Amino acid sequence: MTNDQGFLHQVFGGLAAFAQQHLAEHRRHQERLAAMRDAIEQVVDASEPRIRLVGNYADKLLGAVETASLYVEKVLRQLPPAATLDARAWSRDPQVNAFFATTDDLQALLAEAPGIQAFFKESGVERGYALMLMVKQETEFFGTALRGDVLVRDVRQIRVSFSRHRLFFPAINEKRLREDLQQRMLVFLATRALERINNLRDQRSMLEEQRRRLQAQLRALRSHAQGLQPLLSPTDSSMHRETALEQRLVQVEKDLVAARKPLGTLDDYLKQIQQVLSQPETYLQARPLTLRLTRLGIKLSPQSPESGETISLIELNSLGEQRIGVLVRFGRETLPPG
């Protein structure tokens, strides 16, 4: 093989390798897109359906939707397996016992939870699963506690209790419940993008209204100057007011130009959605929480010699609200007849 032939062989070999690599990357991208297609369409439906008019909108959203989906999966992995809600579990499971002061409270939740009776009637199953959200409260008081082998009085203690229990999204099994939660969390993030878009629209509308009012005030002031108004009020005062209105109008028009930029085109709307989905932790946080409690709900330190049980929870934080999230299961027999 001559030098020229060797050179051509290397060139064409390199081109073939590049083409193969490009085809492989394209194939992987199409596989990712196919896997995320339903999630992308859910995001678009929940945020701004008009972005379907943007060319290759699904490709442009792919990375952000993948990021959000992976984050949601991470949050759901932190949720322990479903805990049983019934009188027997309340007496034996420290976690369920901590959630409810009495078995009557537990039964009341199941009896009064909206949609649970209808779920059993429609599904025909004997056991249901749901997400239970509740508020954790910590109350300080002074009581007795062990210090070594000595019982000490007037010790500052903290009692942990849970209230405002609610059941959401009943499902026939835990797998279905987790799948439903994954979709709902993704839609939740998409609606945060919609809120962001609406806030930008409202800001723009507010500035447009301010501009209209200032322009009307200036027109009225200048019209008065053409009539008898100069005879009725000092000229300097009118000129000063006109100058002030003009300055305010200039500033409002500058602000309006800036406010229009984020939503100037449908591509800009798509970018707003990308930004929200690329930072899911900003809108939904999940924090592992470990508590060591006595049977009466008294919070113990890890080193305390007093008898207690350790429970592991997940604290969900979103939109300024904090809730403890737990997956639960319950039987049809635990509900009152109805």
Summary of the structure (lengths in Angstrom):
residues: 338
radius of gyration: 31.4
end to end distance: 89.6
largest distance: 103.6
contacts: 942
relative contact order: 0.16
helix: 60%
strand: 23%
